[in-house]
């Protein structure tokens, strides 16, 4: 599996400011990747509690992990109930 390095993490967006946001977003992405790396299923709330990052940020970083520039990881999603989903990193062995 592709291993990203901190120097490779390049964020963008209309409101992105490198000086203000790079370190924060890099930390979030790496924490979310580490938390979900075991292949188990997690809700956004659970990942938020593990990483200490807001649920919206966790959700954004899960989307980022799917992008080619952040490793093109397969993040599976399954419906639980009442708008609640769980997410798992697919492990390719």
OpenMM code with the backbone's topology and positions (N, CA, C; nanometers):
from openmm import Vec3, app, unit

residues = "UNK UNK UNK UNK UNK UNK UNK UNK UNK UNK UNK UNK UNK UNK UNK UNK UNK UNK UNK UNK UNK UNK UNK UNK UNK UNK UNK UNK UNK UNK UNK UNK UNK UNK UNK UNK UNK UNK UNK UNK UNK UNK UNK UNK UNK UNK UNK UNK UNK UNK UNK UNK UNK UNK UNK UNK UNK UNK UNK UNK UNK UNK UNK UNK UNK UNK UNK UNK UNK UNK UNK UNK UNK UNK UNK UNK UNK UNK UNK UNK UNK UNK UNK UNK UNK UNK UNK UNK UNK UNK UNK UNK UNK".split()
positions = [
    Vec3(0.0848, -0.1184, 0.0000),
    Vec3(0.0000, 0.0000, 0.0000),
    Vec3(0.0889, 0.1240, 0.0000),
    Vec3(0.0461, 0.2256, -0.0702),
    Vec3(0.1205, 0.3511, -0.0815),
    Vec3(0.1351, 0.4179, 0.0548),
    Vec3(0.2556, 0.4615, 0.0880),
    Vec3(0.2807, 0.5326, 0.2125),
    Vec3(0.3097, 0.6788, 0.1814),
    Vec3(0.2205, 0.7674, 0.2224),
    Vec3(0.2415, 0.9097, 0.1954),
    Vec3(0.3359, 0.9690, 0.2981),
    Vec3(0.4134, 1.0668, 0.2527),
    Vec3(0.5009, 1.1386, 0.3439),
    Vec3(0.4452, 1.2789, 0.3634),
    Vec3(0.4790, 1.3392, 0.4735),
    Vec3(0.4263, 1.4713, 0.5076),
    Vec3(0.4584, 1.5748, 0.3997),
    Vec3(0.5736, 1.5641, 0.3373),
    Vec3(0.6117, 1.6622, 0.2352),
    Vec3(0.5288, 1.6478, 0.1081),
    Vec3(0.4641, 1.5336, 0.0896),
    Vec3(0.3819, 1.5111, -0.0286),
    Vec3(0.2390, 1.5618, -0.0137),
    Vec3(0.1992, 1.5989, 0.1045),
    Vec3(0.0614, 1.6372, 0.1292),
    Vec3(0.0390, 1.7808, 0.0837),
    Vec3(-0.0335, 1.7958, -0.0265),
    Vec3(-0.0598, 1.9271, -0.0843),
    Vec3(-0.2102, 1.9498, -0.0862),
    Vec3(-0.2538, 2.0438, -0.0078),
    Vec3(-0.3955, 2.0765, 0.0017),
    Vec3(-0.4256, 2.1963, -0.0874),
    Vec3(-0.5537, 2.2152, -0.1170),
    Vec3(-0.5956, 2.3300, -0.1955),
    Vec3(-0.7401, 2.3630, -0.1604),
    Vec3(-0.7964, 2.4591, -0.2279),
    Vec3(-0.9344, 2.4995, -0.2063),
    Vec3(-0.9457, 2.6503, -0.2082),
    Vec3(-1.0664, 2.6971, -0.2274),
    Vec3(-1.0907, 2.8406, -0.2411),
    Vec3(-1.0462, 2.9191, -0.1180),
    Vec3(-1.0609, 2.8623, 0.0006),
    Vec3(-1.0289, 2.9333, 0.1246),
    Vec3(-0.8966, 2.8868, 0.1864),
    Vec3(-0.8247, 2.7991, 0.1155),
    Vec3(-0.7012, 2.7435, 0.1696),
    Vec3(-0.5900, 2.8481, 0.1711),
    Vec3(-0.5247, 2.8593, 0.2858),
    Vec3(-0.4075, 2.9449, 0.3013),
    Vec3(-0.2960, 2.8571, 0.3571),
    Vec3(-0.1912, 2.8391, 0.2808),
    Vec3(-0.0850, 2.7457, 0.3191),
    Vec3(-0.0295, 2.7747, 0.4584),
    Vec3(0.0042, 2.8984, 0.4856),
    Vec3(0.0617, 2.9350, 0.6153),
    Vec3(-0.0334, 2.9035, 0.7309),
    Vec3(-0.1605, 2.9272, 0.7107),
    Vec3(-0.2608, 2.9082, 0.8156),
    Vec3(-0.3050, 2.7629, 0.8282),
    Vec3(-0.3174, 2.6915, 0.7163),
    Vec3(-0.3893, 2.5645, 0.7153),
    Vec3(-0.3055, 2.4385, 0.6969),
    Vec3(-0.1876, 2.4491, 0.6386),
    Vec3(-0.1108, 2.3299, 0.6016),
    Vec3(-0.0820, 2.2380, 0.7204),
    Vec3(-0.0293, 2.2918, 0.8268),
    Vec3(0.0070, 2.2086, 0.9418),
    Vec3(-0.1168, 2.1434, 1.0046),
    Vec3(-0.2251, 2.2212, 1.0186),
    Vec3(-0.3483, 2.1687, 1.0786),
    Vec3(-0.4075, 2.0560, 0.9934),
    Vec3(-0.4179, 2.0775, 0.8628),
    Vec3(-0.4775, 1.9772, 0.7745),
    Vec3(-0.3897, 1.8539, 0.7613),
    Vec3(-0.2590, 1.8733, 0.7581),
    Vec3(-0.1675, 1.7604, 0.7533),
    Vec3(-0.1839, 1.6738, 0.8779),
    Vec3(-0.1887, 1.7367, 0.9941),
    Vec3(-0.2089, 1.6625, 1.1181),
    Vec3(-0.3396, 1.5861, 1.1184),
    Vec3(-0.4474, 1.6517, 1.0740),
    Vec3(-0.5782, 1.5844, 1.0684),
    Vec3(-0.5721, 1.4621, 0.9783),
    Vec3(-0.5174, 1.4792, 0.8585),
    Vec3(-0.5133, 1.3692, 0.7627),
    Vec3(-0.4348, 1.2512, 0.8185),
    Vec3(-0.3202, 1.2788, 0.8762),
    Vec3(-0.2377, 1.1710, 0.9307),
    Vec3(-0.3039, 1.1027, 1.0500),
    Vec3(-0.3712, 1.1807, 1.1351),
    Vec3(-0.4410, 1.1202, 1.2500),
    Vec3(-0.5571, 1.0321, 1.2040),
    Vec3(-0.6346, 1.0788, 1.1061),
    Vec3(-0.7468, 0.9997, 1.0554),
    Vec3(-0.6948, 0.8726, 0.9890),
    Vec3(-0.5902, 0.8844, 0.9087),
    Vec3(-0.5316, 0.7671, 0.8425),
    Vec3(-0.4839, 0.6662, 0.9455),
    Vec3(-0.4165, 0.7126, 1.0491),
    Vec3(-0.3677, 0.6219, 1.1537),
    Vec3(-0.4845, 0.5552, 1.2275),
    Vec3(-0.5892, 0.6318, 1.2565),
    Vec3(-0.7032, 0.5783, 1.3319),
    Vec3(-0.7784, 0.4712, 1.2544),
    Vec3(-0.7913, 0.4888, 1.1246),
    Vec3(-0.8735, 0.3981, 1.0443),
    Vec3(-0.7899, 0.2873, 0.9794),
    Vec3(-0.6621, 0.2883, 1.0035),
    Vec3(-0.5689, 0.1969, 0.9368),
    Vec3(-0.5860, 0.0508, 0.9771),
    Vec3(-0.6632, 0.0213, 1.0803),
    Vec3(-0.6774, -0.1171, 1.1249),
    Vec3(-0.7846, -0.1950, 1.0504),
    Vec3(-0.8570, -0.1299, 0.9572),
    Vec3(-0.9581, -0.2001, 0.8788),
    Vec3(-1.0917, -0.2178, 0.9480),
    Vec3(-1.1029, -0.1730, 1.0722),
    Vec3(-1.2306, -0.1838, 1.1450),
    Vec3(-1.3251, -0.0731, 1.0993),
    Vec3(-1.4532, -0.0887, 1.1319),
    Vec3(-1.5565, 0.0086, 1.0966),
    Vec3(-1.5706, 0.1132, 1.2070),
    Vec3(-1.5813, 0.2400, 1.1667),
    Vec3(-1.5949, 0.3519, 1.2599),
    Vec3(-1.6987, 0.4521, 1.2093),
    Vec3(-1.7726, 0.5109, 1.3012),
    Vec3(-1.8566, 0.6248, 1.2669),
    Vec3(-1.7694, 0.7503, 1.2702),
    Vec3(-1.8215, 0.8593, 1.2132),
    Vec3(-1.7475, 0.9852, 1.2205),
    Vec3(-1.7267, 1.0265, 1.3657),
    Vec3(-1.8281, 1.0027, 1.4491),
    Vec3(-1.8164, 1.0386, 1.5909),
    Vec3(-1.7026, 0.9616, 1.6569),
    Vec3(-1.6941, 0.8330, 1.6302),
    Vec3(-1.5871, 0.7528, 1.6891),
    Vec3(-1.4493, 0.8010, 1.6420),
    Vec3(-1.4368, 0.8287, 1.5129),
    Vec3(-1.3088, 0.8783, 1.4621),
    Vec3(-1.2763, 1.0151, 1.5199),
    Vec3(-1.3786, 1.0971, 1.5388),
    Vec3(-1.3588, 1.2280, 1.6006),
    Vec3(-1.3069, 1.2132, 1.7435),
    Vec3(-1.3636, 1.1192, 1.8165),
    Vec3(-1.3196, 1.0964, 1.9546),
    Vec3(-1.1766, 1.0434, 1.9594),
    Vec3(-1.1405, 0.9580, 1.8650),
    Vec3(-1.0055, 0.9015, 1.8607),
    Vec3(-0.9024, 1.0080, 1.8245),
    Vec3(-0.9339, 1.0896, 1.7230),
    Vec3(-0.8359, 1.1857, 1.6706),
    Vec3(-0.8376, 1.3194, 1.7433),
    Vec3(-0.9515, 1.3528, 1.8053),
    Vec3(-0.9659, 1.4840, 1.8666),
    Vec3(-1.0027, 1.5924, 1.7668),
    Vec3(-1.0339, 1.5536, 1.6437),
    Vec3(-1.0714, 1.6475, 1.5386),
    Vec3(-1.2228, 1.6502, 1.5219),
    Vec3(-1.2792, 1.7625, 1.4771),
    Vec3(-1.4247, 1.7707, 1.4560),
    Vec3(-1.4722, 1.6684, 1.3524),
    Vec3(-1.5970, 1.6233, 1.3673),
    Vec3(-1.6528, 1.5252, 1.2737),
    Vec3(-1.6470, 1.5741, 1.1296),
    Vec3(-1.6754, 1.7032, 1.1062),
    Vec3(-1.6710, 1.7568, 0.9696),
    Vec3(-1.5294, 1.7467, 0.9119),
    Vec3(-1.4295, 1.7681, 0.9945),
    Vec3(-1.2901, 1.7569, 0.9492),
    Vec3(-1.2542, 1.6117, 0.9201),
    Vec3(-1.3006, 1.5211, 1.0041),
    Vec3(-1.2766, 1.3785, 0.9809),
    Vec3(-1.3387, 1.3371, 0.8477),
    Vec3(-1.4611, 1.3803, 0.8233),
    Vec3(-1.5291, 1.3494, 0.6978),
    Vec3(-1.4500, 1.4028, 0.5782),
    Vec3(-1.4027, 1.5258, 0.5882),
    Vec3(-1.3236, 1.5849, 0.4799),
    Vec3(-1.1940, 1.5075, 0.4572),
    Vec3(-1.1315, 1.4616, 0.5635),
    Vec3(-1.0053, 1.3886, 0.5481),
    Vec3(-1.0281, 1.2483, 0.4924),
    Vec3(-1.1424, 1.1872, 0.5230),
    Vec3(-1.1756, 1.0590, 0.4601),
    Vec3(-1.1905, 1.0778, 0.3089),
    Vec3(-1.2547, 1.1879, 0.2678),
    Vec3(-1.2659, 1.2180, 0.1245),
    Vec3(-1.1272, 1.2411, 0.0644),
    Vec3(-1.0417, 1.3125, 0.1362),
    Vec3(-0.9065, 1.3361, 0.0865),
    Vec3(-0.8293, 1.2060, 0.0683),
    Vec3(-0.8431, 1.1132, 0.1614),
    Vec3(-0.7703, 0.9869, 0.1512),
    Vec3(-0.8070, 0.9093, 0.0251),
    Vec3(-0.9251, 0.9332, -0.0285),
    Vec3(-0.9674, 0.8662, -0.1523),
    Vec3(-0.9014, 0.9270, -0.2767),
    Vec3(-0.8510, 1.0486, -0.2665),
    Vec3(-0.7925, 1.1185, -0.3815),
    Vec3(-0.6546, 1.0623, -0.4152),
    Vec3(-0.6224, 1.0553, -0.5459),
    Vec3(-0.4912, 1.0023, -0.5854),
    Vec3(-0.3732, 1.0717, -0.5171),
    Vec3(-0.3779, 1.2015, -0.5006),
    Vec3(-0.2622, 1.2713, -0.4432),
    Vec3(-0.2434, 1.2434, -0.2948),
    Vec3(-0.3435, 1.1824, -0.2316),
    Vec3(-0.3314, 1.1453, -0.0904),
    Vec3(-0.3283, 0.9937, -0.0719),
    Vec3(-0.3032, 0.9205, -0.1790),
    Vec3(-0.2854, 0.7759, -0.1683),
    Vec3(-0.3893, 0.6913, -0.2370),
    Vec3(-0.5022, 0.7495, -0.2800),
    Vec3(-0.6085, 0.6755, -0.3481),
    Vec3(-0.6533, 0.5534, -0.2682),
    Vec3(-0.6673, 0.5717, -0.1378),
    Vec3(-0.7124, 0.4624, -0.0524),
    Vec3(-0.8589, 0.4313, -0.0785),
    Vec3(-0.8950, 0.3057, -0.0596),
    Vec3(-1.0346, 0.2665, -0.0683),
    Vec3(-1.0942, 0.2778, 0.0709),
    Vec3(-1.1836, 0.3744, 0.0862),
    Vec3(-1.2546, 0.3936, 0.2128),
    Vec3(-1.3969, 0.3452, 0.1912),
    Vec3(-1.4303, 0.2332, 0.2514),
    Vec3(-1.5645, 0.1777, 0.2373),
    Vec3(-1.6601, 0.2491, 0.3315),
    Vec3(-1.7855, 0.2530, 0.2904),
    Vec3(-1.8901, 0.3219, 0.3669),
    Vec3(-2.0116, 0.2312, 0.3719),
    Vec3(-2.0703, 0.2177, 0.4904),
    Vec3(-2.1929, 0.1382, 0.5000),
    Vec3(-2.2957, 0.2099, 0.5875),
    Vec3(-2.4191, 0.1976, 0.5455),
    Vec3(-2.5312, 0.2617, 0.6138),
    Vec3(-2.5677, 0.1817, 0.7378),
    Vec3(-2.5882, 0.2526, 0.8490),
    Vec3(-2.6302, 0.1872, 0.9729),
    Vec3(-2.7800, 0.2098, 0.9938),
    Vec3(-2.8184, 0.3370, 1.0173),
    Vec3(-2.9595, 0.3729, 1.0342),
    Vec3(-2.9704, 0.5240, 1.0493),
    Vec3(-3.0850, 0.5772, 1.0176),
    Vec3(-3.1190, 0.7180, 1.0431),
    Vec3(-3.0078, 0.8148, 1.0029),
    Vec3(-2.9507, 0.7957, 0.8858),
    Vec3(-2.8457, 0.8854, 0.8375),
    Vec3(-2.7084, 0.8589, 0.8951),
    Vec3(-2.6906, 0.7521, 0.9705),
    Vec3(-2.5625, 0.7183, 1.0321),
    Vec3(-2.4881, 0.6178, 0.9445),
    Vec3(-2.3615, 0.6472, 0.9200),
    Vec3(-2.2765, 0.5606, 0.8393),
    Vec3(-2.1521, 0.5221, 0.9179),
    Vec3(-2.0910, 0.4119, 0.8746),
    Vec3(-1.9612, 0.3711, 0.9262),
    Vec3(-1.8641, 0.3658, 0.8086),
    Vec3(-1.7367, 0.3832, 0.8413),
    Vec3(-1.6317, 0.3879, 0.7406),
    Vec3(-1.5195, 0.2939, 0.7807),
    Vec3(-1.4582, 0.2330, 0.6796),
    Vec3(-1.3446, 0.1431, 0.7043),
    Vec3(-1.2467, 0.1557, 0.5896),
    Vec3(-1.1193, 0.1500, 0.6224),
    Vec3(-1.0147, 0.1475, 0.5206),
    Vec3(-1.0019, 0.0037, 0.4716),
    Vec3(-1.0140, -0.0145, 0.3416),
    Vec3(-0.9991, -0.1482, 0.2844),
    Vec3(-0.8519, -0.1839, 0.2815),
    Vec3(-0.8185, -0.2921, 0.3431),
    Vec3(-0.6803, -0.3380, 0.3475),
    Vec3(-0.6554, -0.4293, 0.2275),
    Vec3(-0.5548, -0.3962, 0.1481),
    Vec3(-0.5168, -0.4774, 0.0334),
    Vec3(-0.3910, -0.5540, 0.0691),
    Vec3(-0.4084, -0.6822, 0.0894),
    Vec3(-0.2939, -0.7658, 0.1292),
    Vec3(-0.2443, -0.8447, 0.0110),
] * unit.nanometer
topology = app.Topology()
chain = topology.addChain("A")
for resn in residues:
    res = topology.addResidue(resn, chain)
    for name in ("N", "CA", "C"):
        topology.addAtom(name, app.Element.getBySymbol(name[0]), res)
